């Protein structure tokens, strides 16, 4: 008599491939286990007494089912821990309201006609270009005479374009490109500063809003307790290091 069965490892593989959570995986496991036991009892019922079937394969599959059940239970515990961590992050994010944060991002918030950002060069550059684009991809502001040495350099933007026109508050794109003396690209990281105006939580990701710019909370590098977003009056500065009153997260 020929029968087909479902392996316990297949259950785990299929659950992982389809992105199912532990609850749905456990439901599938129980359904397949029930079908498996039915096939086993039917084969035992109709087997030839003089030539009984080899039960080693079924025994191995029973062991696999037990192992998969343990894995699903472990996943349940992990999902609980992750959920608790995300809830804790959401609670922490609320405390950032009206505070100034510094985060890794390519999107720059212009708030109250002012913006601040930094770029970090992985090594010395022979040429470095810093520009700001609007959300339509148009370059509205370029910075000249920017620092080209390795390290972090801060810049301020007074919200005006290259013609001196004042631009509206909103989200802009930060573009920094640098090359060394051989013409090879230099590694660049960008951070933006912004005042937190909102927090969003969809059950999986905690996002912090700075005006029209939202960043994943995991990208936040520091929280500044002082009024970090305070124009210096020159519209463009180059500074190294971090300011005071900074809480690193």
N, C-alpha and C positions, 0 to 999 in steps of 0.2 A: 504494500500500500504506500503511495507517495503522498507526502504532505508538505506544506510550506509553513514556515514559521518566521517570526520577526525577532531578530537579535536585540538584546538589550542595548548593545553598543550602537545599533542603528537608531534607536530611540534618542539617545544622547546626541549623536551626530546630526540627526534631522532637526532636533530642537535647537542646536547651536547654529546650524546653517540658516534656519528660518528666523532666528532672533527671538525665539519664544522665551518668556520668563519662566520662573520655577513653577508657578501655579499651573500654567498650561502644559509644561513639560511633564509635571507629575500626573496630570489628567491623562495625557497620551500614554504615559508609562503604564498606568493602571488599565487603560483600555486594551493596550497591546498585551499586557500580562494576562488579562482575562481570555483573550483570543488564543494566546499561546497555551494556557492551561487546558482550554477546550480541545485544541488540536492534540495535545498530549494524551488527554484521557480517552479521546476517540481512537487514537492509534493504539493505546494500550488495550482498549476494549476489543479491537478487531485484529490484533496481532496473531500470528501463527504460534500456538503454544509450543510447537516443536522447533520453531525457529524464532525465538523472541528477538525483538529489535534491540539495537545497541543504544542504551540510554546515555552514553557518555556525552553526546552532543547536547542533549537536553539539559543534562546536569551543568555543563559549562554555561549554557544560556541562562539557567537559573542564577548562577553565580554572577553573571554579567548584569542581570536585572538588579540584584542586590547592590552591586557596585554603583550602578547608575542611580539607584534610589538614594544612596549615600551622597553622590555628587550633587543631585538635585537639592538635597537637604542643605548641603554646604552652600549652594548657590542662594538658597533662601536666606541663610544667615548673612551672606555677603550683601544681598539686595537690601536687607534691613539696615545693615551698617551704612551702606552708601546713602540710603534714604535719610537716615538720621544725620549724616554729615551734610547733605544738601540742605536739610531743614536748618541746621546750625548755621550754615553759610548764609541762608536767606535772612535769618535773624541778625547776624552780624552785619549784613549789607544794609539793613535799615539804619544801623547806627552811623552809617556813612553819609546820611542825608545832610545836605548843606555843607559838607566837608569837601576839601579839595583833594583829589586823588591823582596819582600818576600811574599810568597803565601802558602796557605794550599795545600799540595800535597804529594802523596806517591812517585812521580817520581822526581828524582834528576838529574839536568843537570850538566854534567861535561864539563866545558868550559875553554879552554886554560890550560888544565891539573889541574884545581882547582875546588873545589866545597865546598859549605857551606850550612849547614842546622841546624835546631834546633828541639828538641823534648820537649814536655810539659807534665809533669807527673801530673795527677790529685791529687795524694796523694803520700806520701812517699812509696818507694818500697824497698824490701829487696834484690831484684835481678833485674837487667836491662841489656838487651842485645841489642846492636846496630849493624846492619850489612847492607851491600850493596850488592844487586844482580845485575847481568847483565840482559838483556832483555830475555835471555834464561833460567832464573831462577837459575843460578849458583851463589853461594855466592862468591864474589871476595874480599871482605874486611870486617873484623870484628874489632870493637873498644873495647878495654879493659879499665877497670878502669873508666867507665863513671859514671856521677853523678846519684844518686838514690833518691835524695830528691825531694819533690814536687816543681813544678815550671818549668821555661823554661831554657834549657841548649843548648848552641850552640856548634857545632862541625865543624871542618874543615877537608877536605880530599884532600890530595895532588895528587890524581889520580893514586896511586899505589895499586897493589893488596897485598895480605898477603905475597907474596914472594918478594915484592919489585919491581915487574915489572910495568912499566908505561902502563896504559890503554888508549885506544883511547877516545877522546871526544865523548859525546853522552848522551843518556838517560839511567839512572839506576834506580833501585827500592830500596826505603829506607824501611828498616824493623826495627821496634823497638818493643820489647816485655818486659813487666815488670810485676812482681808479688809482692804482699806484704808478710808479715810474715806468713799469713795463707794460702798462696798459691793461693789466688784469684788474678785475673788479675787487673792491675791498668790501669785506663783510660789514653790513650796516644794520643796526637795530634802531627802532624809533619808539619813543614814548611820548605820550601826550598828557597834558594836565587839564583838569576840568572840575567844575563844581558839580557835585552829585545832586541831581534834581529828581531822580526816580529810581525805583528798584522793581524788577520784574522777575517772576519765578514761575516756570511752567511745569514744575515737578521734576525736571531733569537738569535744567541749567538756571543758574542765578545770574541775571544780567543787571548791570548798574548803568544808569543813564546819566550822561552829561549833556543836557540840552538834547540835541538831535542825534547825538552819538551814544551808542550803547556798546559796552564791552563786557565780555565774560568776566565774572568776578575773579577767576583764576589768573587773569592777566594783570590784575592790580599789583603794582610793585610797592607802593607806599601811600600812606594817608597823611596829609599835612593838616595839622591842627590850626595853624595860623591862616591868614588871608594870603595864600600863596599866589592867587590870581589877582595881583595888584600891579597895574602897569608901571614900569619904571620911567616912562616918558620918552624913551628914545626909539621905540618901535622895533628895535633889533639889538639883541645882546648876545654875546658869546661868553659863557661861563662854564667852568668845570666843577665837578663835585655836586653834592646835594646841599640844599638849604637847611636851616635849622627848623625845629619844631616838626620833625618828620618821624612818623611811626612806620617802620618797615613791616610789611605783611608777607 
